[in-house]
Amino acid sequence: MIPLSMVNPGQKVQIVQIRGGRGLVSKLANMGFYPGVIVEVISNRNGPLIVAREGIRLGLGFGMAHKILVRPLN
């Protein structure tokens, strides 16, 4: 498992675990991020990490993305 913040653009990953308090876990769940969900990293440069899920693109801050543990699918 690696943090989402370390995934290269173009790679698809599956969320395995979210390391954070109830507030963070709840906020991410409301955005559609929870264990088992597959996302694709669109951009991982300076600034927010952009991910796509089912045709929707979302931006996550580096700190938040670092707390989402994923496993690569490719």
C-alpha positions as CSV (number, residue, x, y, z in Angstrom):
1,M,0.0,0.0,0.0
2,I,1.2,3.5,-0.8
3,P,-0.3,7.0,-0.1
4,L,-2.4,8.4,-2.9
5,S,-0.1,11.4,-2.9
6,M,2.7,9.2,-4.3
7,V,0.8,7.8,-7.3
8,N,1.9,8.8,-10.8
9,P,-0.5,10.5,-13.2
10,G,-2.4,8.1,-15.4
11,Q,-2.4,5.2,-12.9
12,K,-5.5,3.6,-11.6
13,V,-5.6,2.6,-7.9
14,Q,-8.0,1.1,-5.4
15,I,-8.5,2.7,-2.1
16,V,-7.6,0.4,0.7
17,Q,-7.6,2.5,3.9
18,I,-8.1,6.1,5.1
19,R,-5.9,7.1,8.0
20,G,-7.6,9.9,9.7
21,G,-10.2,10.9,12.3
22,R,-13.9,10.6,11.9
23,G,-14.2,14.0,10.4
24,L,-11.8,13.3,7.6
25,V,-13.2,9.9,6.9
26,S,-16.7,11.3,6.8
27,K,-15.7,14.2,4.5
28,L,-14.0,11.8,2.1
29,A,-16.9,9.4,2.2
30,N,-19.3,12.2,1.2
31,M,-17.0,12.9,-1.8
32,G,-17.1,9.2,-2.8
33,F,-13.7,8.2,-1.4
34,Y,-13.9,5.0,0.8
35,P,-12.2,1.6,0.8
36,G,-12.9,-0.4,-2.4
37,V,-13.4,2.6,-4.7
38,I,-11.2,2.7,-7.8
39,V,-9.8,6.1,-8.9
40,E,-7.4,7.4,-11.6
41,V,-4.8,10.0,-10.8
42,I,-5.0,12.8,-13.4
43,S,-2.5,15.2,-12.1
44,N,0.0,15.0,-9.2
45,R,2.1,18.2,-9.6
46,N,2.4,21.3,-7.4
47,G,-1.0,22.1,-6.0
48,P,-3.9,19.8,-5.5
49,L,-3.9,16.2,-6.6
50,I,-6.6,15.7,-9.3
51,V,-8.3,12.3,-9.4
52,A,-11.2,11.0,-11.6
53,R,-13.9,8.7,-10.4
54,E,-16.7,7.6,-12.7
55,G,-16.2,10.6,-15.0
56,I,-16.0,13.1,-12.2
57,R,-12.8,15.0,-11.4
58,L,-12.0,16.0,-7.9
59,G,-9.1,18.0,-6.3
60,L,-7.5,16.9,-3.1
61,G,-4.9,18.7,-1.0
62,F,-1.5,16.9,-0.6
63,G,-2.1,16.3,3.2
64,M,-5.5,14.7,2.6
65,A,-4.2,12.6,-0.3
66,H,-1.3,11.4,1.8
67,K,-3.8,9.9,4.3
68,I,-5.5,7.8,1.7
69,L,-3.7,4.4,1.3
70,V,-4.2,2.7,-2.1
71,R,-2.9,-0.3,-4.1
72,P,-2.0,0.1,-7.8
73,L,-4.2,-1.8,-10.3
74,N,-2.0,-1.5,-13.5
